[in-house]
């Protein structure tokens, strides 16, 4: 039995079903090889980029005792996560008092690993935004500021990150 080689992305967990194998040789009528236990140190989410052995053992099937089963390792390749790339940046805007301002960002890359954090930057401070009051979407790709007031006039920045790192973009909000 030979474990099938496969790959995964860093940060994900690979669970083997036990059917990821091939076999060679003749299997007599009525006999079958249905599954095998497969293990790899690379299957865990914390496995670093590289190649890991997939080790097969404990074949299961009908009539297995009639055969001399040998096992051949496969290879599990763990790939690095592609860095997040901002494909559409937020746009600066001017809003009238009491209207709603919305900033959005689009990202290419593996969405399941993408994190967002919006910041409000004034000449005096930089604040990490959180949802509440007139702010929503502070950790998503769309930031909404409802009921814009003079105190909301600032530069708004978003940090987009994944397991490979972070990129920043910022835009200005003026109030009329």
ABEGO torsion letter per residue (X at the ends): XBBBBBBBBBGBBBBBAGABBBBBEBBBBGBBBABBBBBBAAABAABBBEBBBBBBBGBBEBGAAABBBBBBBBBBBBBBBBBBBBABBBBBBBBBBGBBBBBBBBBBEBAAABBBBBBBBBAABBBBBBBEEABBGAABABBBBBGBBAAABBBBBBBBBBAAEBBBBBBBBBBX
